[in-house]
Amino acid sequence: MVTITTPNKNTFDRYALSDENTLEGIHLATSYPFLCRLTRQEAILAQGSTNEDWSAMCKLIASRTGHVIEGQIQIDYLTINGNRRVFH
């Protein structure tokens, strides 16, 4: 007998992408615009207070998208819950 379980709603929410949570910037080598929609987990880390939070978010994004942020992308804007603000 095979039992199929469905992840609960919180699991889907954690990994759902939204235009309300994004990073925007410029790729330093090419000057191409960069836009990355964030998962809930990445958005929480983006608002963290430590370098470790930021590094963890960057690793998650690199794993999910292949985009390396640290040293490659100049982040200009962080949008959380639809509130866009200048990053630095």
PDB file of N, CA, C and O in Angstrom, chain B, residues numbered from 101:
ATOM      1  N   MET B 101       0.843  -1.170   0.000  1.00  0.00           N
ATOM      2  CA  MET B 101       0.000   0.000   0.000  1.00  0.00           C
ATOM      3  C   MET B 101       0.901   1.250   0.000  1.00  0.00           C
ATOM      4  O   MET B 101       1.863   1.329   0.764  1.00  0.00           O
ATOM      5  N   VAL B 102       0.581   2.207  -0.851  1.00  0.00           N
ATOM      6  CA  VAL B 102       1.326   3.454  -0.957  1.00  0.00           C
ATOM      7  C   VAL B 102       0.491   4.568  -0.346  1.00  0.00           C
ATOM      8  O   VAL B 102      -0.684   4.733  -0.672  1.00  0.00           O
ATOM      9  N   THR B 103       1.111   5.322   0.537  1.00  0.00           N
ATOM     10  CA  THR B 103       0.429   6.453   1.146  1.00  0.00           C
ATOM     11  C   THR B 103       1.010   7.729   0.557  1.00  0.00           C
ATOM     12  O   THR B 103       2.225   7.928   0.568  1.00  0.00           O
ATOM     13  N   ILE B 104       0.157   8.577   0.051  1.00  0.00           N
ATOM     14  CA  ILE B 104       0.575   9.854  -0.510  1.00  0.00           C
ATOM     15  C   ILE B 104       0.168  10.944   0.461  1.00  0.00           C
ATOM     16  O   ILE B 104      -1.000  11.063   0.833  1.00  0.00           O
ATOM     17  N   THR B 105       1.146  11.737   0.865  1.00  0.00           N
ATOM     18  CA  THR B 105       0.830  12.838   1.765  1.00  0.00           C
ATOM     19  C   THR B 105       0.969  14.152   1.006  1.00  0.00           C
ATOM     20  O   THR B 105       1.833  14.300   0.142  1.00  0.00           O
ATOM     21  N   THR B 106       0.137  15.064   1.332  1.00  0.00           N
ATOM     22  CA  THR B 106       0.166  16.388   0.726  1.00  0.00           C
ATOM     23  C   THR B 106       0.793  17.358   1.722  1.00  0.00           C
ATOM     24  O   THR B 106       0.386  17.407   2.883  1.00  0.00           O
ATOM     25  N   PRO B 107       1.785  18.132   1.270  1.00  0.00           N
ATOM     26  CA  PRO B 107       2.366  19.120   2.190  1.00  0.00           C
ATOM     27  C   PRO B 107       1.297  20.096   2.662  1.00  0.00           C
ATOM     28  O   PRO B 107       0.362  20.417   1.928  1.00  0.00           O
ATOM     29  N   ASN B 108       1.448  20.560   3.888  1.00  0.00           N
ATOM     30  CA  ASN B 108       0.458  21.502   4.398  1.00  0.00           C
ATOM     31  C   ASN B 108       0.646  22.874   3.753  1.00  0.00           C
ATOM     32  O   ASN B 108       1.650  23.130   3.088  1.00  0.00           O
ATOM     33  N   LYS B 109      -0.329  23.744   3.960  1.00  0.00           N
ATOM     34  CA  LYS B 109      -0.324  25.071   3.345  1.00  0.00           C
ATOM     35  C   LYS B 109       0.918  25.865   3.719  1.00  0.00           C
ATOM     36  O   LYS B 109       1.428  26.612   2.884  1.00  0.00           O
ATOM     37  N   ASN B 110       1.425  25.734   4.946  1.00  0.00           N
ATOM     38  CA  ASN B 110       2.606  26.484   5.370  1.00  0.00           C
ATOM     39  C   ASN B 110       3.836  26.124   4.547  1.00  0.00           C
ATOM     40  O   ASN B 110       4.687  26.978   4.299  1.00  0.00           O
ATOM     41  N   THR B 111       3.939  24.865   4.122  1.00  0.00           N
ATOM     42  CA  THR B 111       5.061  24.459   3.280  1.00  0.00           C
ATOM     43  C   THR B 111       4.998  25.185   1.948  1.00  0.00           C
ATOM     44  O   THR B 111       6.016  25.677   1.461  1.00  0.00           O
ATOM     45  N   PHE B 112       3.814  25.258   1.353  1.00  0.00           N
ATOM     46  CA  PHE B 112       3.675  25.960   0.084  1.00  0.00           C
ATOM     47  C   PHE B 112       3.960  27.444   0.245  1.00  0.00           C
ATOM     48  O   PHE B 112       4.615  28.043  -0.609  1.00  0.00           O
ATOM     49  N   ASP B 113       3.476  28.047   1.329  1.00  0.00           N
ATOM     50  CA  ASP B 113       3.702  29.468   1.565  1.00  0.00           C
ATOM     51  C   ASP B 113       5.187  29.790   1.675  1.00  0.00           C
ATOM     52  O   ASP B 113       5.635  30.835   1.203  1.00  0.00           O
ATOM     53  N   ARG B 114       5.947  28.901   2.293  1.00  0.00           N
ATOM     54  CA  ARG B 114       7.368  29.145   2.508  1.00  0.00           C
ATOM     55  C   ARG B 114       8.124  29.238   1.186  1.00  0.00           C
ATOM     56  O   ARG B 114       9.095  29.986   1.076  1.00  0.00           O
ATOM     57  N   TYR B 115       7.683  28.481   0.185  1.00  0.00           N
ATOM     58  CA  TYR B 115       8.398  28.433  -1.082  1.00  0.00           C
ATOM     59  C   TYR B 115       7.709  29.184  -2.220  1.00  0.00           C
ATOM     60  O   TYR B 115       8.233  29.226  -3.333  1.00  0.00           O
ATOM     61  N   ALA B 116       6.555  29.768  -1.962  1.00  0.00           N
ATOM     62  CA  ALA B 116       5.830  30.505  -2.992  1.00  0.00           C
ATOM     63  C   ALA B 116       6.564  31.807  -3.311  1.00  0.00           C
ATOM     64  O   ALA B 116       7.049  32.494  -2.412  1.00  0.00           O
ATOM     65  N   LEU B 117       6.638  32.132  -4.586  1.00  0.00           N
ATOM     66  CA  LEU B 117       7.269  33.377  -5.029  1.00  0.00           C
ATOM     67  C   LEU B 117       6.196  34.447  -5.182  1.00  0.00           C
ATOM     68  O   LEU B 117       5.054  34.160  -5.539  1.00  0.00           O
ATOM     69  N   SER B 118       6.588  35.681  -4.907  1.00  0.00           N
ATOM     70  CA  SER B 118       5.633  36.784  -4.980  1.00  0.00           C
ATOM     71  C   SER B 118       6.336  38.036  -5.480  1.00  0.00           C
ATOM     72  O   SER B 118       7.508  38.263  -5.179  1.00  0.00           O
ATOM     73  N   ASP B 119       5.611  38.850  -6.246  1.00  0.00           N
ATOM     74  CA  ASP B 119       6.143  40.146  -6.664  1.00  0.00           C
ATOM     75  C   ASP B 119       6.208  41.121  -5.492  1.00  0.00           C
ATOM     76  O   ASP B 119       6.764  42.211  -5.625  1.00  0.00           O
ATOM     77  N   GLU B 120       5.650  40.741  -4.352  1.00  0.00           N
ATOM     78  CA  GLU B 120       5.683  41.598  -3.174  1.00  0.00           C
ATOM     79  C   GLU B 120       6.999  41.486  -2.416  1.00  0.00           C
ATOM     80  O   GLU B 120       7.284  42.314  -1.551  1.00  0.00           O
ATOM     81  N   ASN B 121       7.803  40.478  -2.729  1.00  0.00           N
ATOM     82  CA  ASN B 121       9.101  40.281  -2.078  1.00  0.00           C
ATOM     83  C   ASN B 121      10.157  40.099  -3.164  1.00  0.00           C
ATOM     84  O   ASN B 121      10.235  39.040  -3.787  1.00  0.00           O
ATOM     85  N   THR B 122      10.974  41.140  -3.392  1.00  0.00           N
ATOM     86  CA  THR B 122      11.957  41.080  -4.469  1.00  0.00           C
ATOM     87  C   THR B 122      13.259  41.784  -4.089  1.00  0.00           C
ATOM     88  O   THR B 122      13.305  42.614  -3.182  1.00  0.00           O
ATOM     89  N   LEU B 123      14.303  41.422  -4.812  1.00  0.00           N
ATOM     90  CA  LEU B 123      15.561  42.151  -4.821  1.00  0.00           C
ATOM     91  C   LEU B 123      15.727  42.708  -6.223  1.00  0.00           C
ATOM     92  O   LEU B 123      15.477  42.006  -7.203  1.00  0.00           O
ATOM     93  N   GLU B 124      16.149  43.968  -6.330  1.00  0.00           N
ATOM     94  CA  GLU B 124      16.400  44.581  -7.633  1.00  0.00           C
ATOM     95  C   GLU B 124      17.782  45.216  -7.619  1.00  0.00           C
ATOM     96  O   GLU B 124      18.202  45.804  -6.623  1.00  0.00           O
ATOM     97  N   GLY B 125      18.473  45.087  -8.732  1.00  0.00           N
ATOM     98  CA  GLY B 125      19.794  45.691  -8.808  1.00  0.00           C
ATOM     99  C   GLY B 125      20.375  45.595 -10.200  1.00  0.00           C
ATOM    100  O   GLY B 125      19.661  45.462 -11.194  1.00  0.00           O
ATOM    101  N   ILE B 126      21.699  45.667 -10.240  1.00  0.00           N
ATOM    102  CA  ILE B 126      22.449  45.670 -11.497  1.00  0.00           C
ATOM    103  C   ILE B 126      23.577  44.650 -11.398  1.00  0.00           C
ATOM    104  O   ILE B 126      24.288  44.601 -10.395  1.00  0.00           O
ATOM    105  N   HIS B 127      23.741  43.840 -12.435  1.00  0.00           N
ATOM    106  CA  HIS B 127      24.875  42.924 -12.483  1.00  0.00           C
ATOM    107  C   HIS B 127      26.125  43.753 -12.739  1.00  0.00           C
ATOM    108  O   HIS B 127      26.178  44.511 -13.708  1.00  0.00           O
ATOM    109  N   LEU B 128      27.127  43.617 -11.884  1.00  0.00           N
ATOM    110  CA  LEU B 128      28.302  44.487 -11.939  1.00  0.00           C
ATOM    111  C   LEU B 128      29.126  44.319 -13.213  1.00  0.00           C
ATOM    112  O   LEU B 128      29.641  45.307 -13.737  1.00  0.00           O
ATOM    113  N   ALA B 129      29.265  43.111 -13.720  1.00  0.00           N
ATOM    114  CA  ALA B 129      30.114  42.875 -14.893  1.00  0.00           C
ATOM    115  C   ALA B 129      29.433  43.263 -16.198  1.00  0.00           C
ATOM    116  O   ALA B 129      30.096  43.686 -17.145  1.00  0.00           O
ATOM    117  N   THR B 130      28.112  43.121 -16.252  1.00  0.00           N
ATOM    118  CA  THR B 130      27.409  43.321 -17.521  1.00  0.00           C
ATOM    119  C   THR B 130      26.517  44.562 -17.534  1.00  0.00           C
ATOM    120  O   THR B 130      26.100  45.009 -18.602  1.00  0.00           O
ATOM    121  N   SER B 131      26.224  45.116 -16.373  1.00  0.00           N
ATOM    122  CA  SER B 131      25.280  46.232 -16.205  1.00  0.00           C
ATOM    123  C   SER B 131      23.847  45.855 -16.573  1.00  0.00           C
ATOM    124  O   SER B 131      23.010  46.736 -16.772  1.00  0.00           O
ATOM    125  N   TYR B 132      23.553  44.554 -16.665  1.00  0.00           N
ATOM    126  CA  TYR B 132      22.184  44.120 -16.923  1.00  0.00           C
ATOM    127  C   TYR B 132      21.356  44.287 -15.653  1.00  0.00           C
ATOM    128  O   TYR B 132      21.856  44.070 -14.549  1.00  0.00           O
ATOM    129  N   PRO B 133      20.085  44.675 -15.811  1.00  0.00           N
ATOM    130  CA  PRO B 133      19.216  44.764 -14.633  1.00  0.00           C
ATOM    131  C   PRO B 133      19.011  43.373 -14.032  1.00  0.00           C
ATOM    132  O   PRO B 133      19.012  42.368 -14.743  1.00  0.00           O
ATOM    133  N   PHE B 134      18.842  43.335 -12.741  1.00  0.00           N
ATOM    134  CA  PHE B 134      18.642  42.085 -12.011  1.00  0.00           C
ATOM    135  C   PHE B 134      17.369  42.216 -11.183  1.00  0.00           C
ATOM    136  O   PHE B 134      17.186  43.202 -10.469  1.00  0.00           O
ATOM    137  N   LEU B 135      16.496  41.227 -11.280  1.00  0.00           N
ATOM    138  CA  LEU B 135      15.285  41.163 -10.474  1.00  0.00           C
ATOM    139  C   LEU B 135      15.134  39.731  -9.998  1.00  0.00           C
ATOM    140  O   LEU B 135      15.157  38.799 -10.802  1.00  0.00           O
ATOM    141  N   CYS B 136      14.981  39.555  -8.716  1.00  0.00           N
ATOM    142  CA  CYS B 136      14.797  38.223  -8.148  1.00  0.00           C
ATOM    143  C   CYS B 136      13.615  38.249  -7.194  1.00  0.00           C
ATOM    144  O   CYS B 136      13.612  38.980  -6.203  1.00  0.00           O
ATOM    145  N   ARG B 137      12.611  37.439  -7.510  1.00  0.00           N
ATOM    146  CA  ARG B 137      11.501  37.283  -6.575  1.00  0.00           C
ATOM    147  C   ARG B 137      11.960  36.360  -5.455  1.00  0.00           C
ATOM    148  O   ARG B 137      12.672  35.384  -5.693  1.00  0.00           O
ATOM    149  N   LEU B 138      11.547  36.676  -4.236  1.00  0.00           N
ATOM    150  CA  LEU B 138      12.013  35.947  -3.063  1.00  0.00           C
ATOM    151  C   LEU B 138      10.945  35.029  -2.500  1.00  0.00           C
ATOM    152  O   LEU B 138       9.755  35.340  -2.528  1.00  0.00           O
ATOM    153  N   THR B 139      11.396  33.886  -1.987  1.00  0.00           N
ATOM    154  CA  THR B 139      10.501  33.041  -1.205  1.00  0.00           C
ATOM    155  C   THR B 139      10.313  33.700   0.153  1.00  0.00           C
ATOM    156  O   THR B 139      11.027  34.644   0.494  1.00  0.00           O
ATOM    157  N   ARG B 140       9.374  33.214   0.913  1.00  0.00           N
ATOM    158  CA  ARG B 140       9.135  33.772   2.254  1.00  0.00           C
ATOM    159  C   ARG B 140      10.387  33.632   3.120  1.00  0.00           C
ATOM    160  O   ARG B 140      10.761  34.560   3.837  1.00  0.00           O
ATOM    161  N   GLN B 141      11.022  32.482   3.048  1.00  0.00           N
ATOM    162  CA  GLN B 141      12.226  32.238   3.837  1.00  0.00           C
ATOM    163  C   GLN B 141      13.345  33.205   3.444  1.00  0.00           C
ATOM    164  O   GLN B 141      14.034  33.741   4.312  1.00  0.00           O
ATOM    165  N   GLU B 142      13.527  33.429   2.144  1.00  0.00           N
ATOM    166  CA  GLU B 142      14.551  34.370   1.675  1.00  0.00           C
ATOM    167  C   GLU B 142      14.228  35.798   2.106  1.00  0.00           C
ATOM    168  O   GLU B 142      15.127  36.554   2.475  1.00  0.00           O
ATOM    169  N   ALA B 143      12.951  36.167   2.061  1.00  0.00           N
ATOM    170  CA  ALA B 143      12.544  37.519   2.471  1.00  0.00           C
ATOM    171  C   ALA B 143      12.834  37.750   3.948  1.00  0.00           C
ATOM    172  O   ALA B 143      13.263  38.837   4.334  1.00  0.00           O
ATOM    173  N   ILE B 144      12.605  36.738   4.773  1.00  0.00           N
ATOM    174  CA  ILE B 144      12.898  36.863   6.201  1.00  0.00           C
ATOM    175  C   ILE B 144      14.397  37.052   6.414  1.00  0.00           C
ATOM    176  O   ILE B 144      14.812  37.902   7.200  1.00  0.00           O
ATOM    177  N   LEU B 145      15.202  36.266   5.720  1.00  0.00           N
ATOM    178  CA  LEU B 145      16.660  36.392   5.847  1.00  0.00           C
ATOM    179  C   LEU B 145      17.160  37.732   5.313  1.00  0.00           C
ATOM    180  O   LEU B 145      18.105  38.301   5.861  1.00  0.00           O
ATOM    181  N   ALA B 146      16.534  38.245   4.243  1.00  0.00           N
ATOM    182  CA  ALA B 146      16.945  39.532   3.666  1.00  0.00           C
ATOM    183  C   ALA B 146      16.785  40.659   4.669  1.00  0.00           C
ATOM    184  O   ALA B 146      17.503  41.656   4.598  1.00  0.00           O
ATOM    185  N   GLN B 147      15.858  40.517   5.598  1.00  0.00           N
ATOM    186  CA  GLN B 147      15.620  41.526   6.618  1.00  0.00           C
ATOM    187  C   GLN B 147      16.415  41.273   7.895  1.00  0.00           C
ATOM    188  O   GLN B 147      16.291  42.010   8.874  1.00  0.00           O
ATOM    189  N   GLY B 148      17.224  40.234   7.872  1.00  0.00           N
ATOM    190  CA  GLY B 148      17.990  39.866   9.059  1.00  0.00           C
ATOM    191  C   GLY B 148      18.990  40.935   9.452  1.00  0.00           C
ATOM    192  O   GLY B 148      19.247  41.878   8.704  1.00  0.00           O
ATOM    193  N   SER B 149      19.541  40.769  10.627  1.00  0.00           N
ATOM    194  CA  SER B 149      20.438  41.788  11.164  1.00  0.00           C
ATOM    195  C   SER B 149      21.910  41.380  11.129  1.00  0.00           C
ATOM    196  O   SER B 149      22.770  42.124  11.600  1.00  0.00           O
ATOM    197  N   THR B 150      22.201  40.207  10.578  1.00  0.00           N
ATOM    198  CA  THR B 150      23.590  39.748  10.582  1.00  0.00           C
ATOM    199  C   THR B 150      24.076  39.430   9.167  1.00  0.00           C
ATOM    200  O   THR B 150      23.279  39.208   8.256  1.00  0.00           O
ATOM    201  N   ASN B 151      25.371  39.414   9.009  1.00  0.00           N
ATOM    202  CA  ASN B 151      25.962  39.003   7.730  1.00  0.00           C
ATOM    203  C   ASN B 151      25.647  37.540   7.430  1.00  0.00           C
ATOM    204  O   ASN B 151      25.541  37.146   6.268  1.00  0.00           O
ATOM    205  N   GLU B 152      25.500  36.745   8.477  1.00  0.00           N
ATOM    206  CA  GLU B 152      25.164  35.331   8.290  1.00  0.00           C
ATOM    207  C   GLU B 152      23.777  35.172   7.681  1.00  0.00           C
ATOM    208  O   GLU B 152      23.566  34.293   6.846  1.00  0.00           O
ATOM    209  N   ASP B 153      22.824  36.019   8.093  1.00  0.00           N
ATOM    210  CA  ASP B 153      21.477  35.994   7.498  1.00  0.00           C
ATOM    211  C   ASP B 153      21.564  36.297   6.009  1.00  0.00           C
ATOM    212  O   ASP B 153      20.964  35.599   5.191  1.00  0.00           O
ATOM    213  N   TRP B 154      22.309  37.336   5.659  1.00  0.00           N
ATOM    214  CA  TRP B 154      22.447  37.735   4.260  1.00  0.00           C
ATOM    215  C   TRP B 154      23.113  36.626   3.446  1.00  0.00           C
ATOM    216  O   TRP B 154      22.661  36.304   2.347  1.00  0.00           O
ATOM    217  N   SER B 155      24.181  36.046   3.983  1.00  0.00           N
ATOM    218  CA  SER B 155      24.885  34.966   3.280  1.00  0.00           C
ATOM    219  C   SER B 155      23.984  33.753   3.085  1.00  0.00           C
ATOM    220  O   SER B 155      24.010  33.120   2.030  1.00  0.00           O
ATOM    221  N   ALA B 156      23.192  33.431   4.096  1.00  0.00           N
ATOM    222  CA  ALA B 156      22.263  32.305   3.981  1.00  0.00           C
ATOM    223  C   ALA B 156      21.235  32.569   2.890  1.00  0.00           C
ATOM    224  O   ALA B 156      20.910  31.672   2.112  1.00  0.00           O
ATOM    225  N   MET B 157      20.713  33.811   2.827  1.00  0.00           N
ATOM    226  CA  MET B 157      19.759  34.162   1.778  1.00  0.00           C
ATOM    227  C   MET B 157      20.411  34.031   0.396  1.00  0.00           C
ATOM    228  O   MET B 157      19.813  33.487  -0.532  1.00  0.00           O
ATOM    229  N   CYS B 158      21.632  34.532   0.274  1.00  0.00           N
ATOM    230  CA  CYS B 158      22.340  34.458  -1.011  1.00  0.00           C
ATOM    231  C   CYS B 158      22.556  33.021  -1.438  1.00  0.00           C
ATOM    232  O   CYS B 158      22.428  32.706  -2.621  1.00  0.00           O
ATOM    233  N   LYS B 159      22.883  32.137  -0.499  1.00  0.00           N
ATOM    234  CA  LYS B 159      23.087  30.721  -0.821  1.00  0.00           C
ATOM    235  C   LYS B 159      21.783  30.075  -1.271  1.00  0.00           C
ATOM    236  O   LYS B 159      21.776  29.277  -2.208  1.00  0.00           O
ATOM    237  N   LEU B 160      20.678  30.417  -0.605  1.00  0.00           N
ATOM    238  CA  LEU B 160      19.379  29.878  -1.011  1.00  0.00           C
ATOM    239  C   LEU B 160      19.023  30.324  -2.425  1.00  0.00           C
ATOM    240  O   LEU B 160      18.563  29.520  -3.236  1.00  0.00           O
ATOM    241  N   ILE B 161      19.235  31.604  -2.720  1.00  0.00           N
ATOM    242  CA  ILE B 161      18.928  32.122  -4.056  1.00  0.00           C
ATOM    243  C   ILE B 161      19.822  31.465  -5.104  1.00  0.00           C
ATOM    244  O   ILE B 161      19.346  31.092  -6.176  1.00  0.00           O
ATOM    245  N   ALA B 162      21.116  31.322  -4.804  1.00  0.00           N
ATOM    246  CA  ALA B 162      22.035  30.677  -5.747  1.00  0.00           C
ATOM    247  C   ALA B 162      21.621  29.229  -6.003  1.00  0.00           C
ATOM    248  O   ALA B 162      21.673  28.755  -7.138  1.00  0.00           O
ATOM    249  N   SER B 163      21.214  28.537  -4.958  1.00  0.00           N
ATOM    250  CA  SER B 163      20.772  27.151  -5.096  1.00  0.00           C
ATOM    251  C   SER B 163      19.498  27.049  -5.931  1.00  0.00           C
ATOM    252  O   SER B 163      19.351  26.138  -6.745  1.00  0.00           O
ATOM    253  N   ARG B 164      18.588  27.983  -5.724  1.00  0.00           N
ATOM    254  CA  ARG B 164      17.290  27.949  -6.413  1.00  0.00           C
ATOM    255  C   ARG B 164      17.365  28.460  -7.846  1.00  0.00           C
ATOM    256  O   ARG B 164      16.709  27.917  -8.734  1.00  0.00           O
ATOM    257  N   THR B 165      18.168  29.511  -8.076  1.00  0.00           N
ATOM    258  CA  THR B 165      18.146  30.179  -9.384  1.00  0.00           C
ATOM    259  C   THR B 165      19.446  30.076 -10.170  1.00  0.00           C
ATOM    260  O   THR B 165      19.448  30.235 -11.390  1.00  0.00           O
ATOM    261  N   GLY B 166      20.560  29.810  -9.473  1.00  0.00           N
ATOM    262  CA  GLY B 166      21.864  29.824 -10.123  1.00  0.00           C
ATOM    263  C   GLY B 166      22.515  31.195 -10.131  1.00  0.00           C
ATOM    264  O   GLY B 166      23.655  31.331 -10.576  1.00  0.00           O
ATOM    265  N   HIS B 167      21.811  32.222  -9.643  1.00  0.00           N
ATOM    266  CA  HIS B 167      22.353  33.579  -9.591  1.00  0.00           C
ATOM    267  C   HIS B 167      23.194  33.772  -8.331  1.00  0.00           C
ATOM    268  O   HIS B 167      22.723  33.555  -7.215  1.00  0.00           O
ATOM    269  N   VAL B 168      24.441  34.180  -8.530  1.00  0.00           N
ATOM    270  CA  VAL B 168      25.324  34.492  -7.406  1.00  0.00           C
ATOM    271  C   VAL B 168      25.205  35.991  -7.144  1.00  0.00           C
ATOM    272  O   VAL B 168      25.466  36.803  -8.032  1.00  0.00           O
ATOM    273  N   ILE B 169      24.815  36.350  -5.938  1.00  0.00           N
ATOM    274  CA  ILE B 169      24.602  37.761  -5.617  1.00  0.00           C
ATOM    275  C   ILE B 169      25.867  38.397  -5.047  1.00  0.00           C
ATOM    276  O   ILE B 169      26.304  39.447  -5.518  1.00  0.00           O
ATOM    277  N   GLU B 170      26.448  37.764  -4.042  1.00  0.00           N
ATOM    278  CA  GLU B 170      27.606  38.349  -3.355  1.00  0.00           C
ATOM    279  C   GLU B 170      28.771  38.522  -4.332  1.00  0.00           C
ATOM    280  O   GLU B 170      29.257  37.556  -4.920  1.00  0.00           O
ATOM    281  N   GLY B 171      29.206  39.774  -4.489  1.00  0.00           N
ATOM    282  CA  GLY B 171      30.320  40.091  -5.367  1.00  0.00           C
ATOM    283  C   GLY B 171      29.952  40.212  -6.839  1.00  0.00           C
ATOM    284  O   GLY B 171      30.805  40.557  -7.656  1.00  0.00           O
ATOM    285  N   GLN B 172      28.695  39.934  -7.195  1.00  0.00           N
ATOM    286  CA  GLN B 172      28.268  39.947  -8.591  1.00  0.00           C
ATOM    287  C   GLN B 172      27.159  40.945  -8.887  1.00  0.00           C
ATOM    288  O   GLN B 172      27.078  41.489  -9.988  1.00  0.00           O
ATOM    289  N   ILE B 173      26.311  41.178  -7.900  1.00  0.00           N
ATOM    290  CA  ILE B 173      25.117  42.009  -8.100  1.00  0.00           C
ATOM    291  C   ILE B 173      25.140  43.179  -7.117  1.00  0.00           C
ATOM    292  O   ILE B 173      25.373  42.991  -5.923  1.00  0.00           O
ATOM    293  N   GLN B 174      24.900  44.378  -7.623  1.00  0.00           N
ATOM    294  CA  GLN B 174      24.702  45.545  -6.769  1.00  0.00           C
ATOM    295  C   GLN B 174      23.204  45.637  -6.491  1.00  0.00           C
ATOM    296  O   GLN B 174      22.417  45.917  -7.396  1.00  0.00           O
ATOM    297  N   ILE B 175      22.815  45.404  -5.254  1.00  0.00           N
ATOM    298  CA  ILE B 175      21.400  45.460  -4.893  1.00  0.00           C
ATOM    299  C   ILE B 175      21.022  46.909  -4.622  1.00  0.00           C
ATOM    300  O   ILE B 175      21.623  47.564  -3.771  1.00  0.00           O
ATOM    301  N   ASP B 176      20.028  47.406  -5.344  1.00  0.00           N
ATOM    302  CA  ASP B 176      19.568  48.787  -5.189  1.00  0.00           C
ATOM    303  C   ASP B 176      18.283  48.890  -4.379  1.00  0.00           C
ATOM    304  O   ASP B 176      18.105  49.834  -3.609  1.00  0.00           O
ATOM    305  N   TYR B 177      17.386  47.917  -4.550  1.00  0.00           N
ATOM    306  CA  TYR B 177      16.085  47.967  -3.875  1.00  0.00           C
ATOM    307  C   TYR B 177      15.733  46.614  -3.292  1.00  0.00           C
ATOM    308  O   TYR B 177      16.012  45.570  -3.881  1.00  0.00           O
ATOM    309  N   LEU B 178      15.115  46.654  -2.126  1.00  0.00           N
ATOM    310  CA  LEU B 178      14.542  45.487  -1.475  1.00  0.00           C
ATOM    311  C   LEU B 178      13.059  45.778  -1.283  1.00  0.00           C
ATOM    312  O   LEU B 178      12.694  46.782  -0.671  1.00  0.00           O
ATOM    313  N   THR B 179      12.216  44.913  -1.799  1.00  0.00           N
ATOM    314  CA  THR B 179      10.769  45.059  -1.634  1.00  0.00           C
ATOM    315  C   THR B 179      10.286  43.923  -0.744  1.00  0.00           C
ATOM    316  O   THR B 179      10.472  42.749  -1.063  1.00  0.00           O
ATOM    317  N   ILE B 180       9.666  44.282   0.372  1.00  0.00           N
ATOM    318  CA  ILE B 180       9.100  43.304   1.298  1.00  0.00           C
ATOM    319  C   ILE B 180       7.646  43.676   1.533  1.00  0.00           C
ATOM    320  O   ILE B 180       7.325  44.811   1.887  1.00  0.00           O
ATOM    321  N   ASN B 181       6.772  42.694   1.327  1.00  0.00           N
ATOM    322  CA  ASN B 181       5.325  42.901   1.483  1.00  0.00           C
ATOM    323  C   ASN B 181       4.841  44.094   0.669  1.00  0.00           C
ATOM    324  O   ASN B 181       3.946  44.822   1.098  1.00  0.00           O
ATOM    325  N   GLY B 182       5.436  44.294  -0.510  1.00  0.00           N
ATOM    326  CA  GLY B 182       5.021  45.370  -1.398  1.00  0.00           C
ATOM    327  C   GLY B 182       5.630  46.722  -1.090  1.00  0.00           C
ATOM    328  O   GLY B 182       5.384  47.682  -1.820  1.00  0.00           O
ATOM    329  N   ASN B 183       6.421  46.826  -0.027  1.00  0.00           N
ATOM    330  CA  ASN B 183       7.051  48.093   0.356  1.00  0.00           C
ATOM    331  C   ASN B 183       8.468  48.144  -0.203  1.00  0.00           C
ATOM    332  O   ASN B 183       9.381  47.506   0.321  1.00  0.00           O
ATOM    333  N   ARG B 184       8.631  48.908  -1.268  1.00  0.00           N
ATOM    334  CA  ARG B 184       9.929  49.021  -1.941  1.00  0.00           C
ATOM    335  C   ARG B 184      10.754  50.111  -1.275  1.00  0.00           C
ATOM    336  O   ARG B 184      10.291  51.236  -1.088  1.00  0.00           O
ATOM    337  N   ARG B 185      12.000  49.754  -0.915  1.00  0.00           N
ATOM    338  CA  ARG B 185      12.871  50.751  -0.291  1.00  0.00           C
ATOM    339  C   ARG B 185      14.280  50.615  -0.845  1.00  0.00           C
ATOM    340  O   ARG B 185      14.695  49.546  -1.292  1.00  0.00           O
ATOM    341  N   VAL B 186      15.001  51.724  -0.803  1.00  0.00           N
ATOM    342  CA  VAL B 186      16.396  51.723  -1.218  1.00  0.00           C
ATOM    343  C   VAL B 186      17.148  50.800  -0.282  1.00  0.00           C
ATOM    344  O   VAL B 186      16.966  50.848   0.934  1.00  0.00           O
ATOM    345  N   PHE B 187      17.995  49.956  -0.856  1.00  0.00           N
ATOM    346  CA  PHE B 187      18.643  48.922  -0.054  1.00  0.00           C
ATOM    347  C   PHE B 187      19.717  49.460   0.882  1.00  0.00           C
ATOM    348  O   PHE B 187      19.744  49.086   2.054  1.00  0.00           O
ATOM    349  N   HIS B 188      20.589  50.312   0.407  1.00  0.00           N
ATOM    350  CA  HIS B 188      21.663  50.826   1.275  1.00  0.00           C
ATOM    351  C   HIS B 188      21.496  52.292   1.524  1.00  0.00           C
ATOM    352  O   HIS B 188      22.305  52.894   2.231  1.00  0.00           O
TER     353      HIS B 188
END
